[in-house]
Amino acid sequence: MTDPFVEQRNGGYYVAGTRVSLDSVVYMFRKGHSPTEIQQDYEALSLPQVYRAIAFYLENRELVDRNLEEKIEQVKANTVPLKEANPQMWARLEQARQEMRAKE
């Protein structure tokens, strides 16, 4: 993969010359945000950089989607549910939920 606008580093893709991940741009694009809206959320990016990142995604959709799925799987594999990690906190949250439901 050689692209002057997107670079691969630290196991992910980034808009070249920035700390903004391609993932961030892609998630917003998938949710229907316009390039202008994406640029407003990521002020470190120029509008042309956003367009180039989207173009890279569209040209390499399979590669980028696979990378995103792998990251999601890694997070799932390394995440301990709160119920197991902190049973006391889980119990307090459950109690608060029940109290909120009772008030409705």
Secondary structure, 3 states (H helix, E strand, C coil): CCCCCEEEECCEEEECCCCCEHHHHHHHHHCCCCHHHHHHHCCCCCHHHHHHHHHHHHHCHHHHHHHHHHHHHHHHHHCCCHHHHCHHHHHHHHHHHHHHHHHC
